[in-house]
């Protein structure tokens, strides 16, 4: 995917008040006639959904690689939380970033899927967070974080009660939220090349999946799932010839 296309996509994402990768006005869903199996046919804009480098995937068959640590520089910058009908998303002000391959990617937003979209060695997790970043040319990098069902997540308690109940609504956070507090202490990760997991399924996205999951309580996961009214995970896609590095 050319940089220009990714840049245009990113601008579209950001100018729609955080709509999670929504493209245009074409309606899509997670089930039925407008579900994942049909996305590529709904409109030419979604044609990439039938591509060969799609996300999510089942991460397995790992290839040992010299993966450099992700240089993470996150501030407390989450300023509003949005329910867009497809996910719950926290938008981030400028000033937080990661460095990968010597490139700076700025954090734009993070959002959630339940159950997890990516699997690890065939295992699905209760929930998954995607931290979405873009470089100056609009190229994307996503840090993925798995949640296992267990103890209550103290960081989620700061934002869960503020989630708007209705799609299309957003709420200003009373104080800046730091997504850094959600991350595990160990920052080891898997890496693969993939796509956005919702239409328009644009490829060329760097995926960085944290190896160590964090916990969320059954009540927290159920609260999110009840709000969405349906699972919001795209099924895993064929890996094809892509290497999955660790």
N, C-alpha and C positions, 0 to 999 in steps of 0.2 A: 504494500500500500504506500502510495507516495506521501511524502510529508505534507504536501498541500492538502490532500484529502483528510488526513488526520487532524490537521490544524483547523480546517473548516468544521469537522465533526466536533472537536472540543469546544470551539466557540459556540456552536449550536447547543451543546450540552449545558454550558455555563449560562447562556442567556435564557434558558428555559427554567430559571429559578431552581436548578438542581434536578430537573427531570432525569431519572436514572437512565441515561443513554437513549432517551426517546428520540425518534427521528420523525420530523414532520408531524402529520396528524393521523397517520395510519394506525389503526387500533390493533393491538396484539395482546395475547393472554398467555397464561402458562398451561392451559388445557383446552380441549375442544378444537373447533375448526380453525381458530386463530392461534393455536398453541405452537410449541417449538417445532414440531414436524412440518408446520406450514409456513413458518416465518419467511423463508426465502422466496415463497410464492406470493406473499401478500402484496409486495410492491418491488419494483426494481431496486429501490434504495436498500432493501434488505437482502439483496442477492448474495452478499458475503456470508450469510448464515449457512449457505451450502458449501462453504470453502473447506479446504483440507487442513487448516491450522486453527481450528475452532476451540474455544473454551466453553465449559470446564472439561477436565479430563480426569481419568484415574491415574494418579501419579504412581508409577511402578517401574520396574526394570531400570533402576537408576544407573547412571554413568558417573563414576567418580571424576570430579573436576576440582580445579583450584579456584573455588568461588571466593572472591574477595568479600570481606565484611561489607554489609550495606552501611554507608555513612548516613546516619539518621540525625536530623536536626529539626526536631518538632518543638514548637511552642504551644502554649495554650491558646488555640485559635478557633475552636469550634464555636460559631456564634449563633447558629439557628438550626432547628431540626424540622425536617420536611417529611410529610407523608404524601407520596406522589401516586399511591395506588398500586405501585409495583414493589416498593420497598420503603424503608425508613432511612433517611439520609441526613447526615450532619454536614452542613457546608462550612468551609474553613476559610478564614481570612488569609491574606498573603503573609509569608514570612516563615513557613515551615517547608522542609524539603528533605529529599534523600539524594545521595550521589551513587550512581551505578554506571560502570564503564567510563568513569570520569565525566559523566554528564549529570547536571543538576536537574532533578525533577521536582517540581513544586506540588505540594499537597493541595488538592482542590476540594475534596469531599471524601467521606467514607459512608458506607451503607451496609445493609445486612441481608442475608439470605438464610432461610430455614426450610428444610434441612440444608446442609452444606452443598455447594455446587461441585467443587472439586472433591475427589476421594483420594485417600492415601493408602496404597496397598489394598485397595478394595473396600476400605472403611469409610463410611459416611459419618459425618459429625452432626451434632444437634443444630449447629448454626455456624455461619461463616461471615466474617466482615471483610470487605474490600476497601482498601485505602487507595484512592485513585489519584495519580500524579501525572503531570505533563511537563515536558521540557519547553524551551522557548520556541521550538518549531511545532509544538502540538503533538509530538510523539508521546505515547502513554506508557506508564509503568504502574502495575497494581501490586501492592503488598496484600497478601491474603492471610487471614488469621482464623484458625479453627477454634470453635468453642465446644468443649465436651460438657455433658450434663453432670453437675456436681454442686459445689458450693456456690452460693450467691456471688455474683460479680459486683463488687462495690462500686466500680466505675460506671457500670450500666445503671445502677440505682440513681445516679445523678441526672441521667437523661431519659430513662424509660417513662417516668411519670409525666414527662413533658411532651411525649409524642402526640401529635394531633390525631384525633379520632377519625377525621374525615379526609378522604383523598383530595389533594390539591391544597391542603392547609399547611402552614408552617408556623413555628413558634420561636420567638427569640429566646436564647438561653440567658438566664440571669447572670451567669458568669462564664468566661471563656472555658471551654472544655479542652483538655489535653489528651489527644488520642495516644500519646506515648505511654500513658498509664495503663492502656489496654494490652500493650504488647508483653510477651513473656520475657523473663530475664535473659533467657538464651535466645540469641538472634540468628541461630543457624537456619538455613533455608534451602528449599528446592527451587530450581529455576527451569522454566520452559518458555517457548515462544507460543503465543496464543492470540486470543481475540477478546473483544467485549463479549460478555455472556448474555446480553440482551440486544435486540435490534438497535442499530444496523449490523451488529456482529463484526465490526471492523477488525481486521487482522493487523499484525505487526505490533502487538502489545507485549511488553516484557512482564512475565508473571514471576513473582517472588513469593513463595509460599512458606510461611513460618513452619518449621518442623514441630515445634512444641506447642500443643494446644493450651488454651486457658479455659477456665471454667465459667459456667453460667448455670444458675439454678433451673430446675424444671419449670418453676413458676415464671421465671424471666423468659424462657424460650416459649412457653405456652402463651404468654401475654403478647409476644410479637406475632406468633402464628395466628392467634385469635384476631388480632388487628388486621392482618393481611387477608384473613378469611380463606386462605388457600396456601399450599406450599409455593414458594417463589424461587424455586431452583430449576435451572435448565438441566436436562439430563446430560450425563457425561458424553463427550464427543470422541470420535476415533482419534487416537494419537497419531496414526499413520507413521511417517518416517521421522517424527520429531524426537530428538533426545531429551530426556528429563535428567537434569544435572543435580548432583548433590555434593 
